Amino acid sequence: MARLSDTTALVPIDPRRRTLLTVRESLVGLHGALIVAEQLTYEGINGPVESVDALLALLQKDPWFTWLHPFADLLVRIDHLLEDDSCDITDENVGHILQEVNELLHPSVEGDGFERAYYEALDRAPDVVLAHFRVRKLLPKAA
């Protein structure tokens, strides 16, 4: 019986695509950690979220979770770039995305909206801190 590695040719991945995929994977981990942290805080005040569907509804419509929307929007734009076969991934595309990531991931105790909420999430959730540093670690290499 042949092993998969014996029968499958490796297809080289464009380095720009690889960069986006790596950063995206790390951002998905950070986004997930942020959702869990916000869910735990929300449940501490409002009681348990009954299901995944209820959580998804809260993420989309509840003001408590609105601050996460810029993060989700960035992930959607990265996915669109990766999935659009008619779009070439250029150095300019990658640079723009990495700049957006860099600008978004600036927590601030004095900031408004995302910056402040992000600071608070980092302050209360160790998993968010770890995921944040995983993304930050990639940015200098990817840029």
Residue pairs with C-beta under 8 A, 6 or more apart in sequence:
13 21
14 89
16 89
16 90
16 91
16 93
16 94
17 82
17 89
19 94
19 98
19 142
20 78
20 81
20 82
20 89
20 94
20 97
21 82
22 138
22 142
23 78
23 97
23 98
23 101
23 135
23 138
23 139
23 142
24 75
24 78
24 79
24 82
26 131
26 134
26 135
26 138
27 71
27 74
27 75
27 78
27 101
27 135
28 75
29 131
29 134
29 135
30 71
30 128
30 131
30 132
30 134
30 135
31 68
31 71
31 72
31 75
32 131
33 125
33 127
33 128
33 130
33 131
34 68
34 71
34 118
34 121
34 125
34 128
34 131
35 55
35 59
35 65
35 68
36 125
36 127
37 121
37 124
37 125
37 127
37 128
38 64
38 65
38 68
38 121
39 49
39 55
40 125
41 124
42 49
42 58
42 64
42 65
43 49
49 55
49 58
58 64
58 65
59 65
59 68
59 72
67 113
67 114
67 117
67 118
70 104
70 114
71 104
71 114
74 97
74 100
74 101
74 104
77 97
77 100
78 97
81 87
81 89
81 93
81 97
82 89
87 93
94 142
95 143
98 139
98 142
98 143
101 135
101 139
102 139
104 114
105 118
105 132
105 135
105 136
106 115
106 118
107 115
107 116
107 118
107 119
107 122
108 115
108 116
108 118
108 119
109 116
109 119
110 116
111 119
121 128
122 128
122 129
122 132
